[in-house]
Amino acid sequence: MAVAVADFVVVATPTERLLRTPEGISDEVASTLPVAGRTAAAALAAIGLRPGDRVLVGARPVGSGCSLCSWRDSPARR
């Protein structure tokens, strides 16, 4: 079995898909932010949520709960 080790990896990505890390957030923390959003989306898909259904979010200030509530309040959703 072959093993490869690298400190950095260069990936050919279109520049319009790249985002800057917000001020005050490390690259390591910023790289984990999409995980909460994907978890929230997967949870909604798993329960088969339909228009008019209600969801109780028990942990609004953190992680997936924060993502769910941000998505709910988004003007893009309307």
N, CA, C and O atoms as a GROMACS GRO file, in nm:
protein
  312
    1MET      N    1   0.085  -0.118   0.000
    1MET     CA    2   0.000   0.000   0.000
    1MET      C    3   0.089   0.123   0.000
    1MET      O    4   0.183   0.133   0.079
    2ALA      N    5   0.060   0.217  -0.088
    2ALA     CA    6   0.138   0.340  -0.097
    2ALA      C    7   0.087   0.442   0.005
    2ALA      O    8  -0.031   0.445   0.038
    3VAL      N    9   0.178   0.524   0.053
    3VAL     CA   10   0.145   0.628   0.150
    3VAL      C   11   0.198   0.761   0.098
    3VAL      O   12   0.311   0.769   0.050
    4ALA      N   13   0.116   0.865   0.106
    4ALA     CA   14   0.159   0.998   0.064
    4ALA      C   15   0.139   1.095   0.180
    4ALA      O   16   0.039   1.088   0.252
    5VAL      N   17   0.234   1.184   0.197
    5VAL     CA   18   0.228   1.284   0.303
    5VAL      C   19   0.253   1.420   0.240
    5VAL      O   20   0.344   1.435   0.158
    6ALA      N   21   0.172   1.519   0.277
    6ALA     CA   22   0.191   1.654   0.223
    6ALA      C   23   0.151   1.757   0.327
    6ALA      O   24   0.057   1.736   0.404
    7ASP      N   25   0.223   1.869   0.329
    7ASP     CA   26   0.186   1.980   0.416
    7ASP      C   27   0.080   2.067   0.348
    7ASP      O   28  -0.004   2.127   0.416
    8PHE      N   29   0.085   2.075   0.218
    8PHE     CA   30  -0.009   2.156   0.142
    8PHE      C   31  -0.051   2.079   0.018
    8PHE      O   32   0.026   2.001  -0.037
    9VAL      N   33  -0.174   2.102  -0.025
    9VAL     CA   34  -0.225   2.041  -0.147
    9VAL      C   35  -0.280   2.153  -0.234
    9VAL      O   36  -0.356   2.237  -0.186
   10VAL      N   37  -0.244   2.154  -0.359
   10VAL     CA   38  -0.294   2.254  -0.453
   10VAL      C   39  -0.406   2.190  -0.533
   10VAL      O   40  -0.389   2.085  -0.595
   11VAL      N   41  -0.523   2.255  -0.531
   11VAL     CA   42  -0.640   2.203  -0.601
   11VAL      C   43  -0.684   2.307  -0.704
   11VAL      O   44  -0.695   2.425  -0.672
   12ALA      N   45  -0.708   2.264  -0.824
   12ALA     CA   46  -0.754   2.356  -0.929
   12ALA      C   47  -0.902   2.384  -0.905
   12ALA      O   48  -0.988   2.301  -0.935
   13THR      N   49  -0.932   2.502  -0.851
   13THR     CA   50  -1.069   2.542  -0.820
   13THR      C   51  -1.099   2.675  -0.887
   13THR      O   52  -1.017   2.767  -0.879
   14PRO      N   53  -1.213   2.688  -0.954
   14PRO     CA   54  -1.248   2.817  -1.014
   14PRO      C   55  -1.254   2.925  -0.906
   14PRO      O   56  -1.309   2.903  -0.798
   15THR      N   57  -1.197   3.042  -0.935
   15THR     CA   58  -1.188   3.149  -0.834
   15THR      C   59  -1.325   3.194  -0.784
   15THR      O   60  -1.335   3.240  -0.670
   16GLU      N   61  -1.430   3.181  -0.864
   16GLU     CA   62  -1.563   3.224  -0.818
   16GLU      C   63  -1.619   3.132  -0.710
   16GLU      O   64  -1.718   3.166  -0.646
   17ARG      N   65  -1.557   3.017  -0.690
   17ARG     CA   66  -1.602   2.925  -0.585
   17ARG      C   67  -1.524   2.940  -0.456
   17ARG      O   68  -1.555   2.875  -0.356
   18LEU      N   69  -1.421   3.025  -0.456
   18LEU     CA   70  -1.339   3.046  -0.337
   18LEU      C   71  -1.398   3.156  -0.250
   18LEU      O   72  -1.455   3.252  -0.302
   19LEU      N   73  -1.385   3.142  -0.120
   19LEU     CA   74  -1.434   3.242  -0.025
   19LEU      C   75  -1.321   3.286   0.066
   19LEU      O   76  -1.232   3.207   0.098
   20ARG      N   77  -1.324   3.411   0.107
   20ARG     CA   78  -1.225   3.460   0.203
   20ARG      C   79  -1.268   3.421   0.343
   20ARG      O   80  -1.387   3.417   0.374
   21THR      N   81  -1.170   3.393   0.427
   21THR     CA   82  -1.199   3.364   0.567
   21THR      C   83  -1.234   3.496   0.636
   21THR      O   84  -1.159   3.593   0.624
   22PRO      N   85  -1.348   3.503   0.708
   22PRO     CA   86  -1.386   3.627   0.777
   22PRO      C   87  -1.281   3.670   0.880
   22PRO      O   88  -1.213   3.586   0.938
   23GLU      N   89  -1.269   3.798   0.901
   23GLU     CA   90  -1.177   3.852   1.003
   23GLU      C   91  -1.212   3.793   1.139
   23GLU      O   92  -1.330   3.781   1.174
   24GLY      N   93  -1.111   3.757   1.214
   24GLY     CA   94  -1.132   3.708   1.350
   24GLY      C   95  -1.162   3.559   1.358
   24GLY      O   96  -1.181   3.506   1.468
   25ILE      N   97  -1.166   3.490   1.244
   25ILE     CA   98  -1.190   3.346   1.244
   25ILE      C   99  -1.071   3.279   1.178
   25ILE      O  100  -1.029   3.319   1.069
   26SER      N  101  -1.018   3.179   1.242
   26SER     CA  102  -0.903   3.109   1.184
   26SER      C  103  -0.948   3.025   1.064
   26SER      O  104  -1.065   2.990   1.052
   27ASP      N  105  -0.854   2.993   0.977
   27ASP     CA  106  -0.886   2.908   0.862
   27ASP      C  107  -0.938   2.772   0.907
   27ASP      O  108  -1.025   2.714   0.843
   28GLU      N  109  -0.883   2.721   1.017
   28GLU     CA  110  -0.926   2.590   1.068
   28GLU      C  111  -1.072   2.593   1.112
   28GLU      O  112  -1.148   2.501   1.082
   29VAL      N  113  -1.112   2.698   1.183
   29VAL     CA  114  -1.251   2.710   1.227
   29VAL      C  115  -1.343   2.735   1.108
   29VAL      O  116  -1.449   2.673   1.097
   30ALA      N  117  -1.302   2.824   1.018
   30ALA     CA  118  -1.385   2.855   0.901
   30ALA      C  119  -1.409   2.732   0.815
   30ALA      O  120  -1.516   2.716   0.757
   31SER      N  121  -1.311   2.643   0.808
   31SER     CA  122  -1.327   2.524   0.724
   31SER      C  123  -1.431   2.427   0.780
   31SER      O  124  -1.479   2.341   0.706
   32THR      N  125  -1.466   2.439   0.907
   32THR     CA  126  -1.564   2.349   0.966
   32THR      C  127  -1.707   2.403   0.958
   32THR      O  128  -1.802   2.328   0.982
   33LEU      N  129  -1.726   2.529   0.925
   33LEU     CA  130  -1.859   2.590   0.927
   33LEU      C  131  -1.960   2.521   0.835
   33LEU      O  132  -2.075   2.506   0.875
   34PRO      N  133  -1.923   2.479   0.715
   34PRO     CA  134  -2.023   2.412   0.630
   34PRO      C  135  -2.075   2.280   0.688
   34PRO      O  136  -2.182   2.234   0.648
   35VAL      N  137  -2.002   2.219   0.780
   35VAL     CA  138  -2.046   2.091   0.836
   35VAL      C  139  -2.180   2.107   0.908
   35VAL      O  140  -2.269   2.023   0.892
   36ALA      N  141  -2.196   2.213   0.985
   36ALA     CA  142  -2.322   2.234   1.057
   36ALA      C  143  -2.438   2.255   0.960
   36ALA      O  144  -2.547   2.203   0.981
   37GLY      N  145  -2.414   2.330   0.854
   37GLY     CA  146  -2.518   2.353   0.755
   37GLY      C  147  -2.560   2.226   0.683
   37GLY      O  148  -2.678   2.202   0.661
   38ARG      N  149  -2.463   2.145   0.648
   38ARG     CA  150  -2.494   2.018   0.579
   38ARG      C  151  -2.566   1.922   0.674
   38ARG      O  152  -2.654   1.848   0.632
   39THR      N  153  -2.528   1.924   0.801
   39THR     CA  154  -2.595   1.840   0.899
   39THR      C  155  -2.741   1.882   0.915
   39THR      O  156  -2.830   1.798   0.921
   40ALA      N  157  -2.764   2.013   0.922
   40ALA     CA  158  -2.900   2.065   0.934
   40ALA      C  159  -2.984   2.027   0.812
   40ALA      O  160  -3.098   1.983   0.826
   41ALA      N  161  -2.928   2.042   0.693
   41ALA     CA  162  -3.000   2.007   0.570
   41ALA      C  163  -3.031   1.858   0.566
   41ALA      O  164  -3.139   1.818   0.524
   42ALA      N  165  -2.936   1.776   0.609
   42ALA     CA  166  -2.958   1.631   0.611
   42ALA      C  167  -3.068   1.593   0.710
   42ALA      O  168  -3.147   1.503   0.684
   43ALA      N  169  -3.071   1.661   0.824
   43ALA     CA  170  -3.175   1.633   0.924
   43ALA      C  171  -3.313   1.667   0.870
   43ALA      O  172  -3.408   1.590   0.888
   44LEU      N  173  -3.325   1.780   0.803
   44LEU     CA  174  -3.454   1.817   0.744
   44LEU      C  175  -3.496   1.719   0.636
   44LEU      O  176  -3.613   1.682   0.627
   45ALA      N  177  -3.401   1.676   0.555
   45ALA     CA  178  -3.433   1.578   0.450
   45ALA      C  179  -3.474   1.444   0.511
   45ALA      O  180  -3.564   1.378   0.459
   46ALA      N  181  -3.410   1.406   0.619
   46ALA     CA  182  -3.438   1.276   0.681
   46ALA      C  183  -3.578   1.268   0.742
   46ALA      O  184  -3.639   1.161   0.744
   47ILE      N  185  -3.630   1.381   0.790
   47ILE     CA  186  -3.762   1.378   0.853
   47ILE      C  187  -3.874   1.406   0.754
   47ILE      O  188  -3.992   1.401   0.790
   48GLY      N  189  -3.838   1.437   0.629
   48GLY     CA  190  -3.941   1.459   0.528
   48GLY      C  191  -4.025   1.582   0.555
   48GLY      O  192  -4.147   1.579   0.540
   49LEU      N  193  -3.962   1.691   0.594
   49LEU     CA  194  -4.031   1.815   0.625
   49LEU      C  195  -4.108   1.866   0.504
   49LEU      O  196  -4.057   1.867   0.392
   50ARG      N  197  -4.232   1.908   0.527
   50ARG     CA  198  -4.318   1.962   0.421
   50ARG      C  199  -4.359   2.104   0.458
   50ARG      O  200  -4.352   2.142   0.575
   51PRO      N  201  -4.402   2.184   0.360
   51PRO     CA  202  -4.449   2.320   0.389
   51PRO      C  203  -4.559   2.316   0.496
   51PRO      O  204  -4.651   2.234   0.488
   52GLY      N  205  -4.549   2.404   0.593
   52GLY     CA  206  -4.647   2.410   0.700
   52GLY      C  207  -4.609   2.330   0.823
   52GLY      O  208  -4.666   2.352   0.930
   53ASP      N  209  -4.514   2.238   0.810
   53ASP     CA  210  -4.467   2.161   0.926
   53ASP      C  211  -4.388   2.252   1.019
   53ASP      O  212  -4.332   2.353   0.976
   54ARG      N  213  -4.384   2.214   1.145
   54ARG     CA  214  -4.305   2.290   1.245
   54ARG      C  215  -4.194   2.201   1.298
   54ARG      O  216  -4.208   2.079   1.308
   55VAL      N  217  -4.083   2.266   1.332
   55VAL     CA  218  -3.966   2.194   1.384
   55VAL      C  219  -3.922   2.263   1.512
   55VAL      O  220  -3.905   2.385   1.515
   56LEU      N  221  -3.902   2.186   1.618
   56LEU     CA  222  -3.848   2.239   1.742
   56LEU      C  223  -3.696   2.228   1.736
   56LEU      O  224  -3.641   2.119   1.720
   57VAL      N  225  -3.629   2.343   1.750
   57VAL     CA  226  -3.482   2.346   1.747
   57VAL      C  227  -3.436   2.368   1.890
   57VAL      O  228  -3.457   2.474   1.948
   58GLY      N  229  -3.372   2.266   1.947
   58GLY     CA  230  -3.334   2.271   2.087
   58GLY      C  231  -3.200   2.336   2.116
   58GLY      O  232  -3.168   2.359   2.232
   59ALA      N  233  -3.120   2.364   2.015
   59ALA     CA  234  -2.987   2.422   2.037
   59ALA      C  235  -2.961   2.532   1.937
   59ALA      O  236  -2.869   2.522   1.855
   60ARG      N  237  -3.040   2.638   1.943
   60ARG     CA  238  -3.029   2.746   1.846
   60ARG      C  239  -2.892   2.813   1.842
   60ARG      O  240  -2.845   2.843   1.733
   61PRO      N  241  -2.825   2.839   1.954
   61PRO     CA  242  -2.702   2.918   1.948
   61PRO      C  243  -2.581   2.848   1.886
   61PRO      O  244  -2.482   2.914   1.855
   62VAL      N  245  -2.587   2.717   1.866
   62VAL     CA  246  -2.466   2.648   1.821
   62VAL      C  247  -2.493   2.554   1.703
   62VAL      O  248  -2.605   2.506   1.686
   63GLY      N  249  -2.392   2.528   1.625
   63GLY     CA  250  -2.391   2.425   1.522
   63GLY      C  251  -2.512   2.419   1.433
   63GLY      O  252  -2.552   2.520   1.374
   64SER      N  253  -2.570   2.302   1.422
   64SER     CA  254  -2.680   2.277   1.330
   64SER      C  255  -2.804   2.358   1.366
   64SER      O  256  -2.877   2.403   1.277
   65GLY      N  257  -2.829   2.378   1.494
   65GLY     CA  258  -2.943   2.459   1.536
   65GLY      C  259  -2.932   2.602   1.485
   65GLY      O  260  -3.030   2.660   1.440
   66CYS      N  261  -2.812   2.657   1.493
   66CYS     CA  262  -2.787   2.792   1.442
   66CYS      C  263  -2.809   2.796   1.291
   66CYS      O  264  -2.869   2.891   1.239
   67SER      N  265  -2.762   2.694   1.221
   67SER     CA  266  -2.780   2.689   1.075
   67SER      C  267  -2.927   2.678   1.038
   67SER      O  268  -2.972   2.745   0.945
   68LEU      N  269  -3.002   2.596   1.110
   68LEU     CA  270  -3.145   2.582   1.082
   68LEU      C  271  -3.218   2.714   1.100
   68LEU      O  272  -3.299   2.752   1.016
   69CYS      N  273  -3.188   2.784   1.210
   69CYS     CA  274  -3.258   2.910   1.237
   69CYS      C  275  -3.214   3.019   1.140
   69CYS      O  276  -3.295   3.104   1.102
   70SER      N  277  -3.088   3.019   1.101
   70SER     CA  278  -3.041   3.117   1.002
   70SER      C  279  -3.109   3.093   0.868
   70SER      O  280  -3.149   3.187   0.800
   71TRP      N  281  -3.123   2.966   0.831
   71TRP     CA  282  -3.189   2.932   0.706
   71TRP      C  283  -3.335   2.973   0.711
   71TRP      O  284  -3.389   3.026   0.613
   72ARG      N  285  -3.400   2.949   0.826
   72ARG     CA  286  -3.542   2.985   0.842
   72ARG      C  287  -3.563   3.134   0.826
   72ARG      O  288  -3.662   3.177   0.766
   73ASP      N  289  -3.470   3.216   0.879
   73ASP     CA  290  -3.484   3.361   0.878
   73ASP      C  291  -3.434   3.425   0.749
   73ASP      O  292  -3.447   3.546   0.732
   74SER      N  293  -3.378   3.347   0.658
   74SER     CA  294  -3.317   3.401   0.536
   74SER      C  295  -3.422   3.456   0.440
   74SER      O  296  -3.521   3.389   0.411
   75PRO      N  297  -3.399   3.579   0.390
   75PRO     CA  298  -3.492   3.633   0.289
   75PRO      C  299  -3.490   3.551   0.160
   75PRO      O  300  -3.588   3.551   0.086
   76ALA      N  301  -3.380   3.480   0.131
   76ALA     CA  302  -3.371   3.399   0.010
   76ALA      C  303  -3.467   3.281   0.013
   76ALA      O  304  -3.505   3.228  -0.091
   77ARG      N  305  -3.506   3.240   0.133
   77ARG     CA  306  -3.596   3.127   0.150
   77ARG      C  307  -3.740   3.161   0.114
   77ARG      O  308  -3.818   3.072   0.078
   78ARG      N  309  -3.776   3.286   0.124
   78ARG     CA  310  -3.915   3.326   0.103
   78ARG      C  311  -3.951   3.332  -0.043
   78ARG      O  312  -4.065   3.365  -0.077
   0.00000   0.00000   0.00000
